[in-house]
Amino acid sequence: MAHPKRKISKSRRDKRRTHYKAETPSLSTCQTTGAIHTPHRAYNVDGSLYYNGKLVIENTAIA
């Protein structure tokens, strides 16, 4: 199993990891329902599931 011959310093290790940053998620607004959601994902509106502006699963609440 490979392992380093010398210890890599914390600053050198952290320089390598600087490229991984938290990004804010992109959001879009549905033209059908007006809901704000992440694109290319299904989203809930009043218990119903929508995808691509179309109703996928209707709310089937037991009354």
N, C-alpha and C positions, 0 to 999 in steps of 0.2 A: 504494500500500500504506500502510495507516494505521500510525502510530507515535506514541508519546507525545511531547508537546512538552517536558515536564520529566521528569527521572528520578524514578521512584518509589522512595522509601527502602526499605531492607531491612526495617525494622520495620513499615512499612505493608504491604509485600508479604507478610510473614510473618503479620500479623494476618488477612489474607484466607485464608491457607492453614491456619489453626488448626482448621478444621472437619473436615479429613481426618485421621482417626485410625485406627490399627491396632486391629482388634477381634478378640477371641478367637472362633474358630469355634464355632458351636453343635454339640453332639454328642448323639446319641441311641443307645440300646441296643436291639439287635434282640431281639425276644422269642423268635424261632425259634432263632437261633444264639448269642445272648448277646454278639455282637461290638459293639464301640463304633465308630460311623461317623458321618459327616455326613449329615443327613437329605436326602432326595430325590436321593441319589447311589448308584450301584452300588458294592459293596464286596467285597473278596476275603476268603474264609475257607478256609484250607487249599488254595488254588489254584482254588477254585470261585467263581464270580461270583454274588452275590446282589443282588436289588433288591426293596425293599418286602417283605422277609421271605420271598421266594420264590427258588428256585434258577433262575437264568437260563442259565448255562453251567456244565456239570459239568466237573470236572478231568479232562482227557484226557491224562495223562502217558504217554509211551512207555516201556514197561518193558523 
